[in-house]
Amino acid sequence: MAVPKRKQSNARTGTRRSHDHKEKIQLTHCSECSEAIPTHVVCPNCGKYQGRLFVEPKEK
């Protein structure tokens, strides 16, 4: 059975994990109500996506 001969160093572990970080959510502004929303998502405020109504807006 294969077993590591020595402990893997912290630098090597950190180098391997350098791409595992979380990325920030990319936000855009709704063209109808100007609310900040994630890209490719129906606006929860007005219910529109790319200028077309997909969901009835929630009443406040």
Contacts in CASP RR format, 6 or more apart in sequence:
PFRMAT RR
TARGET T0000
AUTHOR 0000-0000-0000
METHOD contacts of the structure
MODEL  1
MAVPKRKQSNARTGTRRSHDHKEKIQLTHCSECSEAIPTHVVCPNCGKYQ
GRLFVEPKEK
25 38 0 8 1.000
26 38 0 8 1.000
26 39 0 8 1.000
27 36 0 8 1.000
27 37 0 8 1.000
27 38 0 8 1.000
27 39 0 8 1.000
28 36 0 8 1.000
28 37 0 8 1.000
28 38 0 8 1.000
28 39 0 8 1.000
29 35 0 8 1.000
29 36 0 8 1.000
29 37 0 8 1.000
30 36 0 8 1.000
30 37 0 8 1.000
30 43 0 8 1.000
30 45 0 8 1.000
30 46 0 8 1.000
30 48 0 8 1.000
31 48 0 8 1.000
31 50 0 8 1.000
31 51 0 8 1.000
32 43 0 8 1.000
32 46 0 8 1.000
32 48 0 8 1.000
32 51 0 8 1.000
33 43 0 8 1.000
33 45 0 8 1.000
33 46 0 8 1.000
35 43 0 8 1.000
35 45 0 8 1.000
35 46 0 8 1.000
37 43 0 8 1.000
37 44 0 8 1.000
37 45 0 8 1.000
41 49 0 8 1.000
42 48 0 8 1.000
42 49 0 8 1.000
42 54 0 8 1.000
42 55 0 8 1.000
43 49 0 8 1.000
44 58 0 8 1.000
45 57 0 8 1.000
46 57 0 8 1.000
47 53 0 8 1.000
47 54 0 8 1.000
47 55 0 8 1.000
47 56 0 8 1.000
47 57 0 8 1.000
48 54 0 8 1.000
END
